[in-house]
Amino acid sequence: MNQKAVVVVQSEFTQALSQLIECYSGSPPLVCQPDEAKQTVEDGDGVLATTIGFGDETFRGSLLMLASKKTTISLSQSNVTSVTDWFGELANQLAGRLKNKLATYGVLPQLGLPVTLECSEISVRSQNDDTRLWQIESNEGRLVVLLRLEVPDDLEWKRADETVTAEEGSLSLF
């Protein structure tokens, strides 16, 4: 059965996001789309923002993750040498999980490189139907994630019967 591509991406993204945070927090996070279209993250010790783009010939998108440094350090579960690099890697892992999920539809988007910055406060706003906002509450703290998509209205995908994707954490040499 064909499904609207935008619905597929949003659904698979929600699953990938929940699974990623659960992997690092050890328990299922509360993932919701907040009623308010604007979300602010602020912390006296600093806030991190990281973004990564993805896409192919038929669509493109980007994700933006926001969290306090305290939340990021707690999620890392280790003594990271660079909290900004680790947060960028978290965005990279989320985009990679989405890519693996989209492979089941025969879609293999390319991923960009994450870009991370540190600030004292940042706000994001979901302004239209192409942008979705998630708020994630876990034992480690709160994250805000924004997904921006550019997908043609008529683009539809069908789940493939069998797809080979890399297992998480695996290494493929060629």
SVG drawing of the C-alpha trace seen along z (x, -y; Angstrom):
<svg xmlns="http://www.w3.org/2000/svg" viewBox="-2 -33 41 43">
<polyline fill="none" stroke="black" stroke-width="0.4" points="0.0,0.0 1.4,-3.4 1.7,-6.0 2.3,-9.8 6.1,-10.2 5.7,-13.1 3.6,-10.9 6.2,-8.1 9.1,-10.3 7.3,-11.9 6.2,-8.5 9.6,-6.8 11.4,-9.9 9.3,-9.7 10.2,-6.1 13.9,-6.7 13.9,-9.6 12.3,-7.6 14.5,-4.6 17.7,-6.7 16.9,-8.5 15.9,-5.2 19.2,-3.7 21.1,-6.4 18.7,-7.0 17.9,-3.3 14.1,-3.9 11.4,-4.9 11.3,-8.7 8.1,-10.7 7.9,-12.0 5.2,-14.4 4.4,-17.2 3.8,-20.2 0.7,-22.4 2.8,-25.5 4.5,-26.1 7.4,-27.8 9.9,-26.0 12.8,-27.6 15.7,-25.8 17.8,-27.8 20.4,-26.9 22.9,-28.9 25.6,-26.4 24.8,-26.6 22.6,-25.2 23.6,-23.2 22.0,-23.2 22.9,-20.8 21.6,-20.4 22.0,-17.9 20.5,-17.8 19.5,-14.8 17.8,-14.0 17.8,-12.6 16.5,-13.6 12.9,-13.5 12.9,-15.1 15.1,-16.8 14.9,-17.7 16.8,-18.7 16.6,-18.2 17.6,-20.4 18.2,-19.2 18.3,-21.5 19.3,-20.5 21.1,-21.9 24.7,-21.0 23.7,-19.2 21.2,-17.0 23.7,-16.3 26.4,-15.2 23.9,-13.1 22.8,-11.3 26.4,-10.7 26.9,-8.4 30.6,-9.0 33.3,-11.6 33.2,-13.0 36.1,-15.2 33.9,-17.5 30.2,-17.8 29.5,-19.7 31.1,-17.0 29.1,-14.3 25.8,-16.2 26.6,-16.5 27.2,-12.8 23.8,-12.2 22.1,-14.1 24.1,-12.1 22.9,-8.9 19.3,-10.1 19.6,-10.9 21.3,-7.5 18.4,-5.7 15.9,-7.6 17.9,-6.6 17.8,-2.9 14.1,-3.1 13.5,-4.8 15.5,-2.1 12.5,0.2 10.7,-2.0 13.6,-1.9 14.6,-5.4 18.3,-6.0 18.9,-9.7 22.4,-11.1 23.3,-12.7 25.2,-16.0 27.6,-16.7 26.2,-17.8 26.9,-21.4 26.8,-22.2 26.8,-25.5 26.7,-26.5 24.6,-29.4 22.9,-30.6 19.3,-30.4 17.6,-29.4 14.0,-29.3 12.5,-27.4 9.2,-27.8 7.1,-25.4 5.6,-27.8 4.0,-25.6 2.9,-22.1 6.4,-21.3 7.9,-21.7 7.2,-19.5 8.4,-20.0 8.9,-17.3 9.6,-17.6 11.4,-14.7 11.4,-14.1 13.8,-11.5 15.5,-10.7 18.4,-12.8 16.4,-15.9 14.6,-17.6 15.3,-17.8 13.6,-19.8 13.7,-18.4 12.6,-20.2 12.1,-18.3 11.8,-20.4 10.8,-18.6 10.5,-19.6 8.4,-16.8 6.2,-17.1 2.5,-16.6 2.0,-13.8 5.1,-11.8 4.2,-8.3 6.3,-5.4 5.6,-1.7 7.2,0.5 9.5,3.1 9.0,6.8 12.6,7.3 15.4,4.7 18.9,5.1 20.2,2.4 23.1,2.2 22.6,3.2 23.1,0.4 26.7,0.3 27.9,2.5 30.9,1.8 30.9,2.4 34.2,2.3 34.3,2.1"/>
</svg>
